[in-house]
Amino acid sequence: MERLDHLRRAGLSSHAVFRDFMSRQISPLQARERPAWLYSGVTDGTRTFVGAEHDMDANALGLVISRTLGSTRRSP
């Protein structure tokens, strides 16, 4: 819990985590062969859809986030 508290104080938010998982096309609750922080890019086998052709542009990603989280707040 101390680590989570430290990350929150450093500015980590649920919006930022959601944006990261959506932009990488990985499911947060999916069982995977290695942790999400070892993500290696668009050819990573832990992605929901492998390949750059499945990536969302910034506008589509923003729309998914705002519709899912009910907010237009943007995270870096």
N, C-alpha and C positions, 0 to 999 in steps of 0.2 A: 504494500500500500504506500510505503514511503516513495517508491519510484513513481507511482502514479501521481501522488501529490506533487512531486518535483516537476513532472511533465506538465501538469495543470498550471502550476505557478509559472512555468516557462512559456505558457501560451497555447499548449495543445488543447484542442477542442474536439468535440464529437463531429463537428462540421469538417474539420481538417482531416480527421481519420476517415470519414465517409468519402470525402473527395479523393483521398489517396487510394482507397480500395477501388472506387469506381474508375478512376483514371487508369489504374493498372489492370482493370478487368479481372480482379480476383474477388472471390466471395469470402467475406469475413468469417463465416461460420463453417466453411467447407474444410473437411479433413484434407490435409496436404502432406506431401512428402518432406517438406521443410518449412520453417517459419516464414511468414510474409516478409519480414525484414531482409531476407536473403533473395528477394525478387531480383531477377537478372535481366529483365527487359521484355520486349514484345514477343520473343520466342520462348519465354518461360513456360514450362509445362503446367504450372499451377494456375495459369490464367483460365478464366471461364471460356474465352475464345482466344486462341493463339494466333498471333499475327497482327501487324500494324493496320491492316485493312479493317480491323474490328474496333480500332480506337475511335473515341468520340472527339469531335472538335470542341473547343472551349465553350462555344455557345450551347451545344447539345449537352455537355457535361453540366454546365450551369443550370440548364433547364431541369435535368434529372434531379439534381441536388435540391433546387428550390421546390419542385413538386413533391419530392420524397420527404424533405425535412420541413416543408412549409415555411421556408424563409428564403429571402433573396440575399442573405449575408454571404459574402465570398470569403474564402480562406485562401491563404497563399499556398 
